[in-house]
């Protein structure tokens, strides 16, 4: 019993240390608008640890950055998959639970996503999200379609459209500094999927 309690304390201490290092790095990225000039010394000073503690958990700054990407991407993956556990099909009628959970996860981790949005690294946040969505909807989830169009749509083209539309909305929200609630954004994304464009009008410009 004593050994178990001691082990649990060590696990909690490790988790708190990792969380502190991540939060310190996120705040420094937001302050510097990049990662290039941030040093490990600055990260450890901000987290109130020494460099030795950093190297227990991460090889270098890039290793810590990859951990941030993993938190963001894996969190979204879990949000998407959660409503499908134990069932074969989710009917897409109104705002589906996975859409709500995506936006709630981003809203809960605003600073993380804002920091990753600032990083010009290949693959960047949106490349990684695209790959995650593509893998998810080709190996774990498949859309069931009912088309009223006279044209037959190829699934991969349809999927590419859906993924990039979703990414565009997420990117807009992050770059606009989350100026709308997660609930509103969920409703907006849902309405875009069901809204049909019937015409385009030329907007006359005056010079």
N, C-alpha and C positions, 0 to 999 in steps of 0.2 A: 504493500500500500504506500509506504514512504517512497519507495523507488518510483512508483507510478506518478505520485505527486511531483517528485523532483523532475521526472521526465517531462511532465506537462508544463512545468514552469520554464524549463529550458526551451521547449517548443514555442511557448508564448513569447519568451524573451527574443528568440530568433526572429519570429514573425514581426515583433515590434521594431527590431533593429532594421530589418529589410524594409518595412513600411516607412521608417524614418529616412533611410537613405533614398528611397524612391521619391518621397515627398520633397526632400531637399533638392534633388535633381530636377524635379518638375518645376519647382519655384525658380530655380536658377535659369532654366530654359526660358521661362516666361519673362524673366527680367532681362535676359540677354538676347532674346529673339533667335537663339541658335544654340548649338551645343559645342561648336568648335573651340571657343575660348574658355569654356568651363573646365576647371581642373579638378582632379580627385580631391586635392586639398580643400578646395572650396566646398565640395559636396560634403566631406566629412566635418568640416567646421560648421556648416549650416545644420547638419544633423547632430552635432555635438558628440562625434566619435573620433577615434584616431584612425590613421590610414590602415593600420593593421586590421582593424575591425572590418573595414571596407573589403580588404583582400581575402578575408575569410569567406565572403559571400559572392564576390564578383572578381573576374580576372582583370577587368579594366572598365573604362567609361562606356565603351561600346557594348560590353556585356550587360551592363546596367540598362542601357538604352533598349537593348533587345528584350529585357525583362518588362519594360514599360509597354513595348509593342505587344508582347504576349498578353499582358493584362487587358489591354484594350480589345484585341482581336478575340481572345478566348472568351472574354466576358460577353461580347456580342454573339459569338457562336452559341454559348450556353443559353442566352436570351432567346435566340431563334429556335433552339431545339426544345426548350422546356415545355411548350404547349403540346408537343407531339409525343411525349413519353407515355407509353401504354396505350396509344390509340393509333389507328391506321390512317385516319383522314381528318383534316380540319377544314370545315366549310368556310370559304372566304366570303362571308356576308357581313358587311360593315367593317369596323376596325378589328382586325384579328389580334389575338393576344400577343403573338410574336412581334408584330409591329409596335405595339405599345411598349413591350419589354425592351426593344432595341433603343427607342428614344429615352426610356427611363434609365437604362444603363449609361447612356452617354451623358444625360443630365446629371446623374449621380456622380459621374467622373469628369465633370467639365474641365477641370484644370489639366487632367491627363490628356484629354483629346485636344484641347487648345494648344498644349505644349507640343504634342506630336504633329499637329497641323503646321507648326512653324518650321519643322525640320525638313530641309531640302536634302534628302538622302534617298538613294535608289536601292531597294523599293521603299517608297514613302508610305504614309498611312493609307492613302487611298488605293495605291497599287496592292497593298496587303489586304485591304478590305475586299477589293475586287476578286483577288485570288480565293479568299475565304468564302465569299458568296458563290463563286463559280464551283468550287469543290463541294460546297454544301448542296447546291441545287443540281449537281450531276451525280452525286454519290449517295446522298442521304435523304433528300426531299425532291419530289418531282411535282410540277404544276399539272393539274388536270384542266384542260382548256375546253371551252365551248365557243367557237368562233362564229360570228355572224357575217364575217367578211367573205367576199367572193373569191378572195385569194387564199391559197393554202399557205400557212406560215410554218417555216422550218423551226423546230424547237430550239436549236442553238442560237438562232438569230433572235427569236422571241426572248430567250433567256438573257442574252447580251443586252437587249433593250431594257428588260426589267431591272437587271443589276445596275446598269449605268444610270437609269432614272433614279433608283434608290440612292446610289452614291451621290448623285447630283444634289438631291434634297439634303442628305446628311452633311455634305460639304458646305452647302449654302448656310445651313443652320450654325455649324461650327464657326465659319468665317464671319457670320453676322453676330458672333459672340452670344449665341443662345438667346436672341431677343424675343423668341416665342417659347411657350411652355411645351413640354414633351407631349402633352395631351393634344394641343393644337397641331403640332407637327405630325402626330400619328393620324389625325383626321385629314390633314392636308394630303399626305402621301396616299391615303386610302382613296380620297376623292379623285386624285390624278389618275389612278388606275381605272376608275369607272367613268371618268369624264370623256366625252367624245367631242373632238374638234370638228366643227361642221363647215368652217370657212376661214379664210384669211383676208385681212383688209390692208391695203396699202396706206401707210401713214404719211401724208404729205408733209415735207419739211420746208421751212422757210429759211432762207439764208440772207 
